[in-house]
Amino acid sequence: MYKIDVKDNEKLFFVKVGGFFKDEEAKQFLDEYLSKYESITPSEYDLVLDCKELSVSAQDMVPVLKERLEMYASQGFNRIFLVKMDSATGMMQLKRAGEESGFWGQITVVDTADEVEAVR
């Protein structure tokens, strides 16, 4: 499950992901993400990645996760916020992939999506 919402008034590029991602859904997500990304000037927007409901990834999806984190890190967003996953194991998996990709040092981790407004 995913939802991508560009909030022009707030200059937010909001991505919510949840459950398990299978290969086909990951491809659909990327297509929609890139289409919406191309409609904005990234340096004017904050990226919010709400991973709260994301499940632990299958091992074969970890390289895809790492690729996405590398992509986010290289896209020139003003700031990147990550909403913590409910799963401690999933959060460790995400952090490990983020550290390997250079993504982890570029983000602000928050507990809820509502918290983003407080720290912006």
trRosetta pair geometry for C-beta under 8 A, 3 or more apart (Angstrom, degrees):
i j d omega theta_ij theta_ji phi_ij phi_ji
1 17 7.1 143 90 -161 62 46
1 18 4.5 -21 72 67 110 93
1 19 4.7 87 12 15 95 124
1 53 7.6 -27 72 107 121 126
2 15 7.1 -16 -167 -171 104 82
2 16 6.5 160 -155 88 53 59
2 17 4.7 -8 -105 -105 92 71
2 18 7.3 174 -78 23 49 65
2 21 7.8 38 -44 -97 117 108
2 25 7.5 145 1 169 114 106
2 29 5.1 53 44 -111 165 112
2 32 8.0 155 104 67 124 138
3 14 7.9 -11 111 116 91 95
3 15 7.6 165 85 -153 53 40
3 16 4.6 3 53 54 95 105
4 13 7.8 -10 -168 -180 89 79
4 14 7.2 155 -158 87 42 59
4 15 5.3 -4 -109 -107 77 75
4 16 7.9 -158 -71 27 38 65
4 29 7.8 136 -39 -155 122 74
4 32 5.6 163 27 130 142 111
4 33 5.8 -165 -98 -94 155 64
4 36 5.4 178 137 24 129 160
5 12 7.9 13 103 108 89 100
5 14 4.5 -16 65 66 93 109
5 15 8.0 -174 26 -73 65 35
5 16 7.8 20 6 0 105 101
6 12 7.7 169 -158 92 40 57
6 13 5.7 -10 -112 -114 73 69
6 14 7.5 -173 -82 24 24 76
6 36 5.4 -167 -41 -175 120 113
6 39 6.8 -72 -67 84 174 120
6 40 6.2 -163 -143 -56 131 128
6 45 7.9 -49 -146 -127 88 149
7 10 4.3 -3 126 44 119 107
7 11 7.4 -39 96 27 81 14
7 12 4.2 8 54 58 114 98
7 13 7.7 -152 27 -72 73 26
7 14 6.0 43 -9 -9 110 116
8 11 7.1 21 -167 -76 33 45
8 40 8.0 -158 -101 -106 82 106
11 44 5.7 -106 -145 145 120 80
11 45 5.0 -151 177 -108 75 59
11 46 6.4 78 119 9 87 80
11 78 7.5 24 148 13 121 146
12 45 6.5 139 -112 -161 11 91
12 46 5.6 -26 -111 66 66 89
12 48 5.8 0 -166 -1 108 118
12 116 7.8 88 -122 132 131 144
13 36 7.3 145 -146 130 104 113
13 37 7.2 58 -152 -102 147 70
13 40 6.4 -139 -77 35 120 167
13 42 7.6 -29 -15 -124 151 72
13 45 4.7 65 -20 154 102 138
13 46 7.2 -168 26 88 76 39
13 47 5.0 -27 71 -106 106 66
13 48 7.1 168 80 22 51 70
13 77 6.9 -114 37 -117 128 124
14 48 4.8 -9 -115 63 69 112
14 50 7.0 17 -173 -8 87 113
14 113 7.7 56 -147 -151 117 126
15 33 7.0 25 -108 -114 129 109
15 47 7.1 0 7 -172 110 89
15 48 6.8 173 30 88 65 59
15 49 5.2 -12 71 -112 108 61
15 50 6.7 -176 93 25 51 74
16 50 4.2 -16 -109 68 75 119
16 53 7.8 33 176 35 95 110
16 113 7.7 -25 -92 -79 107 143
17 21 7.2 -20 -170 -59 121 119
17 29 7.6 37 -105 -135 113 146
17 49 7.5 -12 11 -170 108 82
17 50 7.1 160 23 84 60 65
17 51 5.8 -4 62 -110 100 64
17 53 7.5 -161 107 71 46 81
17 54 5.0 31 108 -81 97 110
18 52 7.4 -19 -94 76 98 68
18 53 3.2 0 -123 100 111 113
18 54 5.7 -113 -112 -70 34 48
18 55 7.6 66 178 -18 52 77
19 53 6.8 3 -29 136 55 99
19 54 7.2 -46 39 -127 28 43
19 55 5.6 -10 -173 -4 26 113
20 55 4.9 -40 -67 60 70 131
20 57 7.5 134 -141 -116 74 49
20 58 7.2 53 -157 -22 116 97
21 25 5.3 -139 -152 90 70 114
21 26 4.9 85 163 -68 118 91
21 29 7.1 -40 -136 -8 126 148
21 54 7.9 -13 -22 -145 103 99
21 57 7.0 -19 43 -117 97 96
21 61 6.1 141 81 -156 97 148
21 64 7.7 -135 108 104 130 137
22 25 5.1 83 53 16 74 105
22 26 6.9 -136 94 -11 33 92
23 26 5.7 -58 -149 33 28 114
23 27 6.7 27 155 -18 63 103
23 61 7.7 -141 -72 -95 65 95
23 64 7.8 -167 -114 -64 66 160
24 27 5.7 -53 -154 33 34 111
24 28 6.6 32 150 -17 66 104
25 28 5.5 -51 -147 37 37 113
25 29 6.2 44 152 -24 66 104
26 29 5.6 -50 -147 34 30 116
26 30 6.5 31 154 -20 63 104
26 61 7.1 -173 -63 -139 149 107
26 64 5.5 -1 -171 169 155 149
27 30 5.8 -53 -149 34 31 110
27 31 6.5 33 154 -19 64 104
28 31 5.8 -54 -151 35 31 112
28 32 6.4 23 156 -11 66 107
29 32 6.1 -64 -151 41 28 104
29 33 5.9 29 155 -23 67 112
30 33 5.5 -54 -140 38 29 115
30 34 6.1 25 163 -16 65 108
30 68 7.7 -123 -92 -99 98 101
31 34 6.3 -60 -147 38 23 105
31 35 6.4 25 155 -20 61 110
32 35 5.7 -57 -149 35 31 114
32 36 6.4 21 159 -10 66 108
33 36 6.2 -67 -153 42 26 102
33 37 5.9 29 153 -24 66 113
34 37 5.3 -51 -137 37 32 117
34 38 6.2 36 161 -24 64 104
35 38 6.2 -56 -153 30 24 110
35 39 7.3 23 148 -21 57 107
36 39 5.7 -57 -160 27 39 115
36 40 7.4 18 154 -9 67 107
37 40 6.5 -75 -160 38 35 100
37 42 7.1 13 -165 -76 88 107
37 75 6.8 -70 -161 -158 133 142
40 44 7.1 -137 173 62 96 102
40 45 5.5 11 161 -22 142 144
41 44 4.6 52 88 10 101 116
41 45 7.2 145 82 -10 56 96
42 45 5.8 -77 -147 45 39 103
42 47 7.9 -2 -154 -50 95 108
42 75 5.3 -145 -139 145 162 90
42 76 4.4 102 96 88 129 89
42 77 5.0 -85 179 -81 98 53
42 78 7.6 -171 150 -22 62 65
43 76 5.3 -44 -64 153 81 104
43 77 7.3 -179 -92 -145 31 18
43 78 5.8 91 -174 -69 43 75
44 78 6.5 -6 179 -45 5 121
45 77 5.9 -66 90 -140 80 87
45 78 6.0 177 76 6 27 105
46 77 6.4 86 -139 170 28 111
46 78 5.3 -63 -74 68 63 106
46 79 4.6 -11 -124 61 97 89
46 80 7.3 -179 -168 -81 70 27
46 81 6.5 33 164 -5 113 105
46 116 7.5 157 125 -178 140 120
46 120 6.5 -102 -28 -115 168 118
47 72 6.3 -180 132 -158 163 106
47 75 7.7 82 -53 77 147 127
47 77 4.2 -51 -15 -130 108 169
47 79 7.3 -153 32 97 68 47
47 80 4.7 -10 66 -114 106 75
47 81 7.0 -177 93 28 56 65
48 81 4.8 -11 -113 67 70 108
48 83 7.1 41 179 -25 90 102
48 113 6.5 80 169 -138 135 89
48 116 5.4 -15 -111 -104 127 162
49 72 7.1 -10 -57 -127 137 159
49 80 7.0 14 -3 -175 108 94
49 81 7.0 -178 27 91 68 55
49 82 4.9 -14 68 -111 106 69
49 83 6.8 -153 98 19 54 76
50 53 8.0 23 139 16 92 85
50 83 4.2 13 -126 32 61 137
50 113 5.0 -10 -99 -77 126 114
51 54 4.3 -39 -169 8 80 130
51 82 6.4 -6 11 -169 116 88
51 83 5.9 171 32 74 62 77
51 84 7.3 -78 72 163 95 12
51 85 4.9 -48 122 -73 101 85
51 90 7.8 -162 151 140 114 120
51 94 6.6 105 144 -109 164 160
52 83 5.0 -43 -45 128 94 116
52 84 6.6 51 -99 85 71 52
52 85 6.1 165 -130 -122 24 35
52 86 5.7 61 178 -35 69 86
52 112 7.5 31 -81 -118 142 54
52 113 7.6 -88 -19 -33 132 92
53 85 7.9 -133 4 -142 10 71
53 86 6.5 31 -96 0 41 120
54 57 8.0 -11 162 -54 107 85
54 85 5.4 -74 59 -114 93 111
54 87 7.7 -103 90 27 65 114
54 90 6.1 171 102 173 88 143
54 94 7.8 88 91 -69 138 133
55 87 6.7 75 -138 -15 44 151
55 90 6.4 -143 176 -90 26 141
56 87 5.8 -115 -49 135 86 157
56 89 5.4 -16 -88 108 130 109
56 90 4.4 -127 -80 -81 65 87
56 93 6.0 108 -142 5 82 154
57 61 4.2 -123 -177 86 111 115
57 62 5.6 146 102 -72 129 63
57 64 8.0 -158 -164 62 143 98
57 65 5.5 -118 -38 -42 171 140
57 90 7.4 108 -8 -133 69 88
57 93 6.2 -171 31 142 95 145
58 61 4.9 83 60 7 78 106
58 62 7.9 -121 97 -27 44 78
59 62 5.7 -28 -159 -6 42 118
60 63 7.7 -42 -178 22 41 99
61 64 5.0 -54 -163 40 62 117
61 65 6.1 70 139 -27 80 99
62 65 5.4 -50 -147 34 36 116
62 66 6.4 38 154 -20 66 103
62 93 7.0 -106 -113 -175 105 108
62 97 6.2 -152 -167 -86 84 125
63 66 5.5 -51 -147 36 35 114
63 67 6.4 39 152 -22 65 103
64 67 5.6 -51 -150 34 33 114
64 68 6.6 33 152 -19 64 103
65 68 5.8 -55 -152 34 31 110
65 69 6.5 29 153 -17 65 105
65 93 7.7 22 111 142 166 100
65 94 7.1 -109 173 -112 134 66
65 97 5.0 -13 114 -177 109 169
66 69 5.8 -55 -149 36 32 111
66 70 6.4 35 152 -19 65 105
66 97 4.4 -128 -83 -161 78 101
66 100 6.1 -35 -133 86 123 118
66 101 5.1 176 -166 -61 78 120
67 70 5.7 -54 -150 36 32 113
67 71 6.4 36 150 -23 64 105
67 101 8.0 -160 -73 -112 16 134
68 71 5.4 -52 -150 33 34 116
68 72 6.5 35 153 -19 66 101
69 72 5.8 -48 -148 34 34 110
69 73 6.4 34 153 -19 64 107
69 97 5.8 141 5 130 150 100
69 98 5.2 -134 -161 -102 151 65
69 101 4.4 122 99 69 111 159
69 103 3.9 -87 169 -29 103 162
70 73 5.8 -58 -149 37 30 113
70 74 6.3 16 158 -11 65 114
70 101 4.3 -121 -66 -162 80 116
70 102 7.0 65 -114 46 75 95
70 103 6.6 -104 -73 -51 37 108
71 74 6.1 -71 -148 41 26 102
71 75 6.4 35 158 -42 64 110
72 75 6.0 -55 -149 13 29 118
72 77 7.4 -21 -175 2 75 130
72 80 6.2 100 157 -125 113 143
72 103 6.2 56 73 -129 105 121
73 80 7.6 -63 -95 -18 55 164
73 101 6.4 167 3 134 144 103
73 102 5.6 136 161 98 165 90
73 103 4.3 -125 -56 -100 124 72
73 106 5.4 130 -130 35 91 151
77 80 5.5 98 80 -66 135 84
79 108 6.7 3 174 5 115 117
79 120 7.6 177 60 -118 147 81
80 103 7.9 -85 110 -169 160 87
80 106 5.7 47 37 124 127 94
80 107 4.6 -66 100 -106 103 80
80 108 7.2 157 89 20 54 71
81 107 6.7 132 -113 -166 18 88
81 108 5.1 -31 -108 70 72 94
81 109 7.8 143 -163 -100 61 18
81 110 5.7 2 -172 3 109 119
81 116 4.9 107 132 -115 171 107
81 119 7.5 139 -108 75 127 124
82 94 7.9 165 -177 149 141 135
82 107 4.9 27 -8 172 112 142
82 108 7.3 170 22 80 73 42
82 109 5.1 -30 71 -107 98 67
82 110 7.2 158 77 24 44 71
83 110 5.7 -37 -101 77 61 88
83 111 7.2 12 -152 131 74 15
83 112 6.3 22 -139 -152 113 16
83 113 5.3 -31 -79 -65 146 67
83 115 7.8 137 -110 45 89 108
83 116 7.7 -63 -68 -48 97 108
84 91 6.0 7 -162 -110 86 130
84 109 6.0 64 -64 -178 89 103
84 110 7.1 -137 -12 89 85 37
84 111 5.7 -21 23 -119 120 45
85 88 8.0 -175 93 -67 99 18
85 90 4.4 -107 138 100 157 116
85 91 4.5 -162 50 -67 106 81
85 94 6.3 143 -14 -2 132 145
86 90 7.6 35 64 48 57 132
87 90 3.5 69 85 12 118 113
87 91 6.4 178 92 -14 61 80
88 91 5.6 -52 -146 35 32 113
88 92 6.5 34 153 -20 64 102
89 92 5.8 -52 -152 33 32 110
89 93 6.5 33 149 -19 64 106
90 93 5.4 -53 -149 36 34 114
90 94 6.2 35 153 -18 67 106
91 94 5.6 -52 -145 38 32 112
91 95 6.2 34 154 -20 65 106
92 95 5.7 -53 -144 37 30 111
92 96 6.3 33 156 -21 64 105
93 96 5.9 -53 -148 34 27 111
93 97 6.5 23 155 -12 62 107
94 97 5.9 -58 -148 41 30 107
94 98 6.0 31 153 -21 65 112
95 98 5.4 -57 -144 40 30 114
95 99 6.2 31 157 -21 66 103
95 104 6.2 67 -154 -108 66 132
96 99 6.0 -52 -146 33 28 108
96 100 6.5 25 155 -15 61 108
97 100 5.8 -58 -149 39 31 111
97 101 6.2 18 157 -11 65 115
97 103 7.8 1 119 39 73 130
98 101 5.9 -65 -142 44 28 104
98 103 4.2 -94 -150 77 78 107
98 104 3.7 105 131 -61 108 90
98 107 7.4 -54 -165 13 139 137
99 102 8.0 47 -175 -63 27 23
99 103 7.8 -77 -48 53 21 75
99 104 4.6 -12 -75 8 58 146
101 104 7.7 116 60 -13 81 79
102 105 6.6 -50 -172 32 57 108
102 106 7.3 45 142 -14 73 114
103 106 6.0 -81 -164 39 41 108
103 107 6.6 24 156 -24 78 118
104 107 6.4 -70 -151 28 32 109
108 119 6.3 -165 151 129 149 146
110 113 7.6 116 98 -91 127 21
110 115 4.0 -179 -176 92 124 125
110 116 5.8 -155 27 -67 168 64
110 119 6.6 -151 -88 14 124 141
111 115 5.6 89 49 -18 75 156
112 115 4.8 113 60 -10 76 101
113 116 5.9 -28 -173 -1 48 116
114 117 6.4 -43 -176 22 51 109
114 118 7.6 46 137 -14 69 104
115 118 5.3 -54 -160 34 51 116
115 119 6.4 27 153 -6 79 108
116 119 6.4 -74 -151 45 30 95
116 120 6.2 37 156 -37 70 106
117 120 5.9 -49 -141 19 30 113
